[in-house]
Amino acid sequence: MAKKILIIDDEKDMRLYLGTLFRKAGYDTEDAPNGEEGLALAEICLPDLITLDVLMPKGSGVRAY
């Protein structure tokens, strides 16, 4: 089973880029457009790694908890 990476970023192009990069490297990916949705998704998909943008609406990477 492949490791799962959760990508949380408000820029759609960055989510697409990172998702493509990680999938080509053999990882499964999930993504969310903001911190609020990202934290909710993390509880569901239990990722092995989270990439988190620092400046986003609805829960910045600095305040994610």
N, C-alpha and C positions, 0 to 999 in steps of 0.2 A: 504494500500500500504506500502510495506516494505521500510525502509530507505536504501539509497544507499551509499556504501563505495567504493572509488577509491583507489586502491593499486598501488603505483608507486615504483618499485624496479627493479634494473637491474638483480637480481638473480631470475631465474625462479622458483627455489625450494621455495624461500620465498614468491613469489606471489601465488604459489599453496597452501602453508601452510596457509597463512593468508586468502586466498579466501575460503578455506575449513572451517577454524575456524569461519569466519564471516557468511558464508552461514548456517552452523549448528546452529548458534545463531539467525537465522531468517532474516539476512540482504541480500540485493541484492549486488553484487559486479561487478566491472569492474577493469581491470588492464592494466598497461602500463609498458614497459621495460626501459623507461628513462624519464627524466624530460620534454624534448621537446614534446614527444608524450603524456605524462601525462597531460600537460597543455592544449594541443589541445583537448584531450578527456574530460577534466573537463568542458570545454566550451560547449561541446555537451551533456554530461550526467548529468551535474549539481548535483554532489554528495553532500550528507549531511555531509560527513566526508572524508578526504583524509589522508591516511598513506603514508609517504614520506621518502624514504631512503635518508640519508644525502650525501653519497659518491656514485655518479653515473656518467657515461658519458652522454654527451648531456643534460646538465642542472641538476646540483646537487641540492639536497634538500635545501642547504644553499642559493643558488641563484635563487630559484624558485620565479617567480613573474608574 
